[in-house]
Amino acid sequence: MDKEESMVKLLNVVHKNPELSQRELAKAIGISVGKTNYVIKALIQKGFIKTSRFLNSKNKWGYKYILTSKGVKEKTRITKEFVKRKMEEYEKLLEK
């Protein structure tokens, strides 16, 4: 799985489940926790997601990952590009 595909999957999962831990996110999208951490940091740096600590949680180290409006736009753009690329690959397979 390339970085762009990991970003798309992570943005989709975060959008639906902002309270998942990095370990749970990694399991949901099928990548390592280390790679999940790397992708999350990149998404935060680009302004696509932001973090918030849980205020009423027993786990005070837990974070909520929230998609920003910029993140929603990027998720849409990346998803469209990903689908377009996969459709082109499919069309090439049909030509053979």
PERA-V235285 format. One record per pair of residues at least 12 apart in sequence whose ideal C-beta (glycine too) atoms are under 10 Angstrom apart, sorted by the first residue. I is the first residue (numbers start at 1). J is the second residue. D is the distance in Angstrom with one decimal. If there is no record, write none. Layout:
i = <I;I>
j = <J;J>
d = <D;D>
This chain:
i = <1;1;1;1;2;3;3;3;3;4;4;4;4;5;5;5;5;5;5;6;6;6;6;6;6;6;6;7;7;7;7;7;7;7;7;7;7;7;7;7;8;8;8;8;8;8;8;8;8;9;9;9;9;9;9;9;9;10;10;10;10;10;10;10;10;10;10;10;10;10;10;10;11;11;11;11;11;11;11;11;11;11;11;11;11;12;12;12;12;12;12;13;13;13;13;13;13;14;14;14;14;14;14;14;14;14;14;14;14;15;15;15;15;15;15;15;16;16;17;17;18;18;18;18;18;18;18;18;19;19;19;19;19;19;19;19;20;20;20;20;21;21;21;21;21;21;21;22;22;22;22;22;22;22;22;23;23;24;25;25;25;25;26;26;40;40;43;43;43;43;43;43;44;44;44;46;46;46;46;47;47;47;47;47;48;48;48;48;48;48;48;48;48;48;49;49;49;49;49;49;49;49;49;50;50;50;50;50;50;50;50;51;51;51;51;52;52;52>
j = <29;30;31;35;82;35;38;39;42;78;81;82;85;29;31;78;82;85;86;29;30;31;35;36;38;39;42;29;39;40;42;43;46;48;71;74;75;78;79;82;29;74;75;77;78;79;81;82;83;25;28;29;30;31;39;79;82;25;26;28;29;31;35;36;39;40;42;43;48;49;65;75;39;43;48;49;65;67;71;72;74;75;76;78;79;28;29;67;75;78;79;25;26;28;29;36;65;28;29;40;43;48;49;64;65;66;67;71;75;49;65;66;67;71;72;75;28;67;64;65;49;51;52;63;64;65;66;67;52;54;57;62;63;64;65;66;62;63;64;65;33;36;59;61;62;63;65;34;36;37;39;40;62;63;65;36;37;36;37;39;40;65;39;40;63;65;65;67;68;71;74;75;65;68;71;68;70;71;74;68;69;70;71;74;67;68;69;70;71;72;73;74;75;78;64;65;66;67;68;70;71;74;75;63;64;65;66;67;68;70;71;63;64;65;66;64;65;66>
d = <8.1;7.1;6.4;8.7;9.9;8.8;8.7;7.1;8.1;6.3;7.8;6.9;9.1;9.1;9.6;9.0;6.7;9.8;9.9;6.8;9.2;5.8;6.7;8.1;8.9;5.2;9.6;10.0;6.0;9.8;7.6;6.7;9.4;8.2;10.0;8.2;8.4;6.2;10.0;9.5;9.3;9.5;7.0;9.9;5.0;5.7;9.0;5.6;9.6;9.2;8.0;4.1;8.0;8.1;9.1;10.0;9.7;6.4;9.3;8.8;6.0;8.4;9.6;7.1;5.4;7.0;9.7;6.9;9.5;8.5;8.7;9.4;9.4;7.2;6.8;7.5;9.6;6.6;6.3;8.4;7.2;4.1;9.4;7.3;8.3;9.4;8.4;9.5;6.8;9.9;7.8;5.9;9.9;5.0;5.9;9.9;9.1;9.7;9.9;8.4;8.1;9.1;6.0;9.4;4.6;7.8;5.8;8.1;9.0;9.2;9.3;9.2;5.0;8.0;7.4;6.8;9.5;9.7;9.9;8.8;8.8;9.6;8.5;9.2;4.9;5.3;5.5;7.6;9.9;7.6;8.9;7.8;8.8;5.4;8.2;9.9;9.7;9.8;9.0;7.6;9.2;9.6;8.4;9.4;6.5;8.0;9.6;9.3;5.0;5.8;9.8;6.7;9.8;8.3;8.8;8.0;9.9;9.4;9.4;9.0;7.6;7.7;9.6;9.9;9.1;6.9;8.3;9.0;9.4;7.0;8.6;9.9;8.6;9.6;9.7;9.5;7.8;8.3;7.5;6.0;9.6;5.1;7.4;8.9;7.0;6.1;9.7;5.9;3.5;8.5;8.8;5.2;7.6;9.6;9.9;5.2;6.3;5.6;6.4;9.3;5.3;9.8;9.8;9.7;9.2;7.8;5.2;8.4;5.8;9.9;8.4;4.5;6.9;6.0;7.3;4.7;8.3;6.1>
